[in-house]
Amino acid sequence: MKCPFCGYEESRVIDSRPTDEGERIRRRRECLKCQKRFTTYEMIESVPLIVVKRDKSREAFDRTKLFNGMLRACEKRPVPVEVLEDAVDQIELTLQNSLKREVTSMQIGELCMEYLKKIDEVAYVRFASVYRQFKDINTFMDELNKLLHEK
């Protein structure tokens, strides 16, 4: 870290503490040349996720939108909100860890269906019917039969 007083590039950390609910770290440093003290802040650089939609348009990833879609699928089902929040956290973490800056809405939908299948099968079928745009009762029955054969 470059000293703001003399420009020397070596310093030692005297004190570190988290700020902003752990989002940043405040560090007190001392220059090894002039012995003056200064403060620096460190934070994680977050790369925004861009979602490529079916029509090829792009928009920023919105976890609220994902949560609301899953919540709608779980309407009137015995699924605690905390379970959905955990699933959204895991999906977002998976997407962030993929190190891709752009993800397709199809990838997000597939991840969402994986989690909903584990959480509640009725919610899974509801979500799948909208996500996969079932055209008629036969495609709906095919999905139900796949679910039954997996059991």
VEXTI-524511 format. One record per residue (C-alpha): residue in three letters; z, y, x; residue number from 1. Coordinates in Angstrom, 2 decimals. Example, Ala and Ser with C-alpha at 12.3 -4.5 7.8 and 13.67 -1.06 7.14 Angstrom:
BEGIN
<node residu="ALA" zz="7.80" yy="-4.50" xx="12.30" num="1"/>
<node residu="SER" zz="7.14" yy="-1.06" xx="13.67" num="2"/>
//
This chain:
BEGIN
<node residu="MET" zz="0.00" yy="0.00" xx="0.00" num="1"/>
<node residu="LYS" zz="-1.05" yy="3.32" xx="1.48" num="2"/>
<node residu="CYS" zz="1.75" yy="5.90" xx="1.92" num="3"/>
<node residu="PRO" zz="1.05" yy="9.03" xx="-0.17" num="4"/>
<node residu="PHE" zz="2.77" yy="11.20" xx="2.49" num="5"/>
<node residu="CYS" zz="1.30" yy="10.09" xx="5.82" num="6"/>
<node residu="GLY" zz="-1.46" yy="7.64" xx="4.81" num="7"/>
<node residu="TYR" zz="0.00" yy="4.73" xx="6.78" num="8"/>
<node residu="GLU" zz="-0.99" yy="1.40" xx="5.20" num="9"/>
<node residu="GLU" zz="2.19" yy="-0.59" xx="5.82" num="10"/>
<node residu="SER" zz="5.28" yy="-0.34" xx="3.61" num="11"/>
<node residu="ARG" zz="8.14" yy="-2.52" xx="2.52" num="12"/>
<node residu="VAL" zz="9.39" yy="-3.14" xx="-1.00" num="13"/>
<node residu="ILE" zz="12.95" yy="-1.93" xx="-1.51" num="14"/>
<node residu="ASP" zz="13.35" yy="-2.63" xx="-5.22" num="15"/>
<node residu="SER" zz="11.28" yy="-4.27" xx="-7.99" num="16"/>
<node residu="ARG" zz="11.96" yy="-4.27" xx="-11.71" num="17"/>
<node residu="PRO" zz="9.95" yy="-4.94" xx="-14.85" num="18"/>
<node residu="THR" zz="9.04" yy="-2.10" xx="-17.22" num="19"/>
<node residu="ASP" zz="7.28" yy="-1.88" xx="-20.59" num="20"/>
<node residu="GLU" zz="8.62" yy="-5.20" xx="-21.87" num="21"/>
<node residu="GLY" zz="7.47" yy="-7.00" xx="-18.73" num="22"/>
<node residu="GLU" zz="3.91" yy="-5.69" xx="-18.89" num="23"/>
<node residu="ARG" zz="4.26" yy="-3.75" xx="-15.62" num="24"/>
<node residu="ILE" zz="6.39" yy="-3.95" xx="-12.48" num="25"/>
<node residu="ARG" zz="7.87" yy="-0.84" xx="-10.91" num="26"/>
<node residu="ARG" zz="8.29" yy="-1.07" xx="-7.14" num="27"/>
<node residu="ARG" zz="10.18" yy="1.33" xx="-4.83" num="28"/>
<node residu="ARG" zz="8.60" yy="1.26" xx="-1.40" num="29"/>
<node residu="GLU" zz="9.41" yy="2.70" xx="1.99" num="30"/>
<node residu="CYS" zz="6.73" yy="3.67" xx="4.50" num="31"/>
<node residu="LEU" zz="7.21" yy="1.85" xx="7.81" num="32"/>
<node residu="LYS" zz="5.94" yy="4.90" xx="9.76" num="33"/>
<node residu="CYS" zz="7.52" yy="8.02" xx="8.16" num="34"/>
<node residu="GLN" zz="10.35" yy="6.24" xx="6.26" num="35"/>
<node residu="LYS" zz="9.65" yy="8.22" xx="3.07" num="36"/>
<node residu="ARG" zz="10.06" yy="6.43" xx="-0.23" num="37"/>
<node residu="PHE" zz="7.57" yy="6.25" xx="-3.10" num="38"/>
<node residu="THR" zz="7.09" yy="4.35" xx="-6.35" num="39"/>
<node residu="THR" zz="4.18" yy="2.14" xx="-7.35" num="40"/>
<node residu="TYR" zz="3.41" yy="0.32" xx="-10.59" num="41"/>
<node residu="GLU" zz="1.71" yy="-3.05" xx="-10.82" num="42"/>
<node residu="MET" zz="0.12" yy="-4.50" xx="-13.93" num="43"/>
<node residu="ILE" zz="-2.09" yy="-7.41" xx="-14.79" num="44"/>
<node residu="GLU" zz="-5.72" yy="-6.49" xx="-15.05" num="45"/>
<node residu="SER" zz="-6.94" yy="-7.84" xx="-18.34" num="46"/>
<node residu="VAL" zz="-10.62" yy="-8.50" xx="-18.82" num="47"/>
<node residu="PRO" zz="-11.59" yy="-7.85" xx="-22.43" num="48"/>
<node residu="LEU" zz="-13.13" yy="-10.81" xx="-24.23" num="49"/>
<node residu="ILE" zz="-16.40" yy="-10.11" xx="-26.01" num="50"/>
<node residu="VAL" zz="-17.38" yy="-12.27" xx="-28.97" num="51"/>
<node residu="VAL" zz="-21.08" yy="-13.00" xx="-29.44" num="52"/>
<node residu="LYS" zz="-21.62" yy="-13.51" xx="-33.15" num="53"/>
<node residu="ARG" zz="-24.27" yy="-15.63" xx="-34.88" num="54"/>
<node residu="ASP" zz="-26.55" yy="-12.61" xx="-35.35" num="55"/>
<node residu="LYS" zz="-26.27" yy="-11.94" xx="-31.57" num="56"/>
<node residu="SER" zz="-24.18" yy="-8.80" xx="-32.12" num="57"/>
<node residu="ARG" zz="-21.15" yy="-8.34" xx="-29.89" num="58"/>
<node residu="GLU" zz="-17.63" yy="-7.16" xx="-30.60" num="59"/>
<node residu="ALA" zz="-14.25" yy="-7.23" xx="-28.88" num="60"/>
<node residu="PHE" zz="-12.09" yy="-10.30" xx="-29.51" num="61"/>
<node residu="ASP" zz="-9.57" yy="-9.57" xx="-32.24" num="62"/>
<node residu="ARG" zz="-6.66" yy="-12.02" xx="-32.48" num="63"/>
<node residu="THR" zz="-5.64" yy="-10.50" xx="-35.82" num="64"/>
<node residu="LYS" zz="-8.98" yy="-11.49" xx="-37.29" num="65"/>
<node residu="LEU" zz="-8.53" yy="-15.05" xx="-36.02" num="66"/>
<node residu="PHE" zz="-4.97" yy="-15.21" xx="-37.35" num="67"/>
<node residu="ASN" zz="-6.04" yy="-13.89" xx="-40.77" num="68"/>
<node residu="GLY" zz="-8.82" yy="-16.50" xx="-41.01" num="69"/>
<node residu="MET" zz="-6.39" yy="-19.30" xx="-40.22" num="70"/>
<node residu="LEU" zz="-3.80" yy="-17.84" xx="-42.59" num="71"/>
<node residu="ARG" zz="-6.38" yy="-17.75" xx="-45.39" num="72"/>
<node residu="ALA" zz="-7.19" yy="-21.42" xx="-44.78" num="73"/>
<node residu="CYS" zz="-3.47" yy="-22.27" xx="-44.96" num="74"/>
<node residu="GLU" zz="-2.84" yy="-20.33" xx="-48.16" num="75"/>
<node residu="LYS" zz="-0.44" yy="-22.19" xx="-50.48" num="76"/>
<node residu="ARG" zz="0.08" yy="-24.88" xx="-47.83" num="77"/>
<node residu="PRO" zz="3.42" yy="-25.75" xx="-46.18" num="78"/>
<node residu="VAL" zz="2.45" yy="-24.25" xx="-42.82" num="79"/>
<node residu="PRO" zz="4.98" yy="-21.92" xx="-41.15" num="80"/>
<node residu="VAL" zz="3.58" yy="-18.62" xx="-39.86" num="81"/>
<node residu="GLU" zz="5.09" yy="-19.36" xx="-36.43" num="82"/>
<node residu="VAL" zz="2.89" yy="-22.47" xx="-36.13" num="83"/>
<node residu="LEU" zz="-0.21" yy="-20.36" xx="-36.81" num="84"/>
<node residu="GLU" zz="0.90" yy="-17.70" xx="-34.34" num="85"/>
<node residu="ASP" zz="1.39" yy="-20.39" xx="-31.68" num="86"/>
<node residu="ALA" zz="-2.08" yy="-21.79" xx="-32.41" num="87"/>
<node residu="VAL" zz="-3.66" yy="-18.32" xx="-32.10" num="88"/>
<node residu="ASP" zz="-1.75" yy="-17.80" xx="-28.82" num="89"/>
<node residu="GLN" zz="-3.08" yy="-21.11" xx="-27.49" num="90"/>
<node residu="ILE" zz="-6.65" yy="-20.36" xx="-28.58" num="91"/>
<node residu="GLU" zz="-6.53" yy="-16.92" xx="-26.95" num="92"/>
<node residu="LEU" zz="-5.04" yy="-18.40" xx="-23.78" num="93"/>
<node residu="THR" zz="-7.76" yy="-21.06" xx="-23.66" num="94"/>
<node residu="LEU" zz="-10.43" yy="-18.38" xx="-24.01" num="95"/>
<node residu="GLN" zz="-8.83" yy="-16.15" xx="-21.35" num="96"/>
<node residu="ASN" zz="-8.45" yy="-19.10" xx="-18.96" num="97"/>
<node residu="SER" zz="-12.12" yy="-20.02" xx="-19.33" num="98"/>
<node residu="LEU" zz="-12.82" yy="-16.93" xx="-17.17" num="99"/>
<node residu="LYS" zz="-15.88" yy="-16.13" xx="-19.28" num="100"/>
<node residu="ARG" zz="-16.20" yy="-12.53" xx="-20.38" num="101"/>
<node residu="GLU" zz="-18.29" yy="-13.48" xx="-23.40" num="102"/>
<node residu="VAL" zz="-17.57" yy="-16.31" xx="-25.84" num="103"/>
<node residu="THR" zz="-19.49" yy="-17.24" xx="-28.94" num="104"/>
<node residu="SER" zz="-17.96" yy="-17.13" xx="-32.39" num="105"/>
<node residu="MET" zz="-18.94" yy="-20.81" xx="-32.60" num="106"/>
<node residu="GLN" zz="-16.68" yy="-21.66" xx="-29.63" num="107"/>
<node residu="ILE" zz="-13.79" yy="-19.81" xx="-31.29" num="108"/>
<node residu="GLY" zz="-14.47" yy="-21.54" xx="-34.61" num="109"/>
<node residu="GLU" zz="-14.49" yy="-24.99" xx="-32.99" num="110"/>
<node residu="LEU" zz="-11.19" yy="-24.29" xx="-31.20" num="111"/>
<node residu="CYS" zz="-9.72" yy="-23.03" xx="-34.44" num="112"/>
<node residu="MET" zz="-10.79" yy="-26.19" xx="-36.28" num="113"/>
<node residu="GLU" zz="-9.25" yy="-28.39" xx="-33.56" num="114"/>
<node residu="TYR" zz="-5.89" yy="-26.72" xx="-34.07" num="115"/>
<node residu="LEU" zz="-6.11" yy="-26.66" xx="-37.87" num="116"/>
<node residu="LYS" zz="-6.93" yy="-30.37" xx="-37.91" num="117"/>
<node residu="LYS" zz="-3.62" yy="-31.04" xx="-36.11" num="118"/>
<node residu="ILE" zz="-1.66" yy="-28.56" xx="-38.25" num="119"/>
<node residu="ASP" zz="-2.90" yy="-29.30" xx="-41.78" num="120"/>
<node residu="GLU" zz="-5.91" yy="-31.34" xx="-42.89" num="121"/>
<node residu="VAL" zz="-6.44" yy="-29.40" xx="-46.13" num="122"/>
<node residu="ALA" zz="-6.48" yy="-26.11" xx="-44.20" num="123"/>
<node residu="TYR" zz="-8.91" yy="-27.71" xx="-41.75" num="124"/>
<node residu="VAL" zz="-11.33" yy="-28.67" xx="-44.55" num="125"/>
<node residu="ARG" zz="-11.03" yy="-25.21" xx="-46.13" num="126"/>
<node residu="PHE" zz="-11.79" yy="-23.52" xx="-42.82" num="127"/>
<node residu="ALA" zz="-14.62" yy="-25.95" xx="-42.02" num="128"/>
<node residu="SER" zz="-16.25" yy="-25.38" xx="-45.42" num="129"/>
<node residu="VAL" zz="-16.54" yy="-21.66" xx="-44.73" num="130"/>
<node residu="TYR" zz="-17.18" yy="-21.91" xx="-40.98" num="131"/>
<node residu="ARG" zz="-19.86" yy="-24.60" xx="-41.20" num="132"/>
<node residu="GLN" zz="-21.30" yy="-23.04" xx="-44.36" num="133"/>
<node residu="PHE" zz="-21.41" yy="-26.22" xx="-46.42" num="134"/>
<node residu="LYS" zz="-24.51" yy="-25.99" xx="-48.61" num="135"/>
<node residu="ASP" zz="-23.60" yy="-28.62" xx="-51.18" num="136"/>
<node residu="ILE" zz="-21.04" yy="-31.25" xx="-52.15" num="137"/>
<node residu="ASN" zz="-22.67" yy="-33.90" xx="-49.92" num="138"/>
<node residu="THR" zz="-22.00" yy="-31.98" xx="-46.70" num="139"/>
<node residu="PHE" zz="-18.44" yy="-31.41" xx="-47.93" num="140"/>
<node residu="MET" zz="-18.03" yy="-35.15" xx="-48.60" num="141"/>
<node residu="ASP" zz="-19.47" yy="-36.00" xx="-45.17" num="142"/>
<node residu="GLU" zz="-16.77" yy="-33.90" xx="-43.52" num="143"/>
<node residu="LEU" zz="-14.07" yy="-35.52" xx="-45.66" num="144"/>
<node residu="ASN" zz="-15.37" yy="-38.99" xx="-44.79" num="145"/>
<node residu="LYS" zz="-15.31" yy="-38.14" xx="-41.07" num="146"/>
<node residu="LEU" zz="-11.70" yy="-37.05" xx="-41.46" num="147"/>
<node residu="LEU" zz="-10.80" yy="-40.28" xx="-43.29" num="148"/>
<node residu="HIS" zz="-12.51" yy="-42.47" xx="-40.67" num="149"/>
<node residu="GLU" zz="-10.57" yy="-40.75" xx="-37.87" num="150"/>
<node residu="LYS" zz="-7.33" yy="-41.88" xx="-39.51" num="151"/>
//
